[in-house]
Amino acid sequence: MVDVAKERMNVITEQNFGDVYPEEVRERYWRTVERSLKEIFGESPDAARRYRQLVDNDETPVAEQILVYHQEPLNVAADLAGIKEVTVFHQEKYREICGSEEPAHFGIPSY
């Protein structure tokens, strides 16, 4: 039997966005995007900072923010760097950056 209350905790909505993605989680997310840009793709982390300003502001609908935070930071960094294909090399470097403290999929916080 499915525990409906537990299932709802895994659904990210406009109402629970701030609870699921508190500031410290978002900070860690963007640090990972910045490091990926710099250390994997050799690009300036400024692109991540500019994109974050677009994403994390009061004018951006929460639904759009949810879509961004569901993406793996590596993929966001690749998009910002203009990389069309993330290679095994990129993925290995990303695992080194993330270490063991990150959830298996960054966009879905661990409970």
C-alpha positions in Angstrom: 0.0 0.0 0.0 1.3 3.5 -0.9 1.6 5.9 2.0 -0.2 9.0 0.4 1.3 11.4 3.0 4.8 10.3 2.2 4.1 10.4 -1.6 3.0 14.1 -1.2 6.4 15.0 0.4 8.1 14.0 -2.8 5.9 16.2 -4.9 7.4 19.7 -5.2 4.8 22.4 -5.6 4.7 26.2 -5.5 3.4 25.9 -2.0 6.3 23.8 -0.6 9.1 25.0 -2.9 10.8 27.0 -0.1 10.6 24.0 2.3 12.0 21.6 -0.2 14.6 24.0 -1.6 15.6 26.2 1.3 18.4 28.8 0.7 21.2 26.5 1.8 20.2 23.9 -0.7 20.0 26.5 -3.5 23.4 27.9 -2.5 24.9 24.4 -2.7 23.2 23.9 -6.1 24.6 27.0 -7.6 28.1 26.4 -6.1 28.1 23.1 -7.9 27.0 24.7 -11.2 29.8 27.3 -10.8 32.4 24.7 -10.0 31.2 22.6 -12.9 31.5 25.5 -15.3 35.0 26.3 -14.1 36.5 22.9 -13.4 34.9 20.8 -16.0 34.2 23.1 -18.9 36.9 25.7 -18.4 34.3 28.6 -18.4 33.8 31.5 -16.0 31.3 30.9 -13.2 29.9 34.4 -14.0 27.4 32.7 -16.4 26.0 30.7 -13.5 25.7 33.8 -11.4 23.9 35.7 -14.1 21.5 32.8 -14.7 20.8 32.5 -11.0 19.8 36.1 -10.9 17.2 35.4 -13.6 16.0 32.2 -11.9 16.0 33.3 -8.2 14.0 36.5 -8.3 10.5 37.5 -7.4 9.4 37.9 -11.0 10.3 34.3 -12.1 7.3 32.0 -11.5 8.0 29.3 -8.9 7.0 26.6 -11.5 9.9 27.7 -13.7 12.3 27.7 -10.7 11.2 24.1 -9.9 12.1 23.1 -13.5 15.6 24.6 -13.1 16.2 22.9 -9.7 15.1 19.6 -11.1 18.0 19.7 -13.5 21.4 18.3 -12.5 23.9 21.1 -12.0 26.2 19.4 -14.5 23.6 19.7 -17.2 22.9 23.4 -16.3 26.6 24.1 -16.5 26.9 22.3 -19.8 24.0 24.4 -21.3 25.6 27.6 -20.0 28.9 26.6 -21.5 27.3 25.7 -24.9 28.2 22.0 -24.5 25.9 19.8 -26.6 27.0 16.4 -25.2 28.0 15.6 -21.6 30.7 12.9 -21.9 31.8 10.2 -19.5 34.9 12.3 -18.7 32.5 15.2 -17.7 30.5 12.9 -15.5 33.6 11.5 -13.8 34.9 15.0 -13.1 31.4 16.0 -11.8 31.4 13.0 -9.4 34.7 14.3 -8.1 33.3 17.8 -7.5 30.2 16.5 -5.8 31.9 13.9 -3.6 29.8 11.7 -1.4 27.8 14.5 0.3 25.4 15.2 -2.6 22.2 13.2 -3.3 22.2 10.9 -6.2 20.1 13.4 -8.2 20.7 16.9 -7.0 17.3 18.2 -8.1 15.5 15.8 -5.7 16.6 16.5 -2.1 17.2 13.6 0.2 14.7 13.3 3.1 
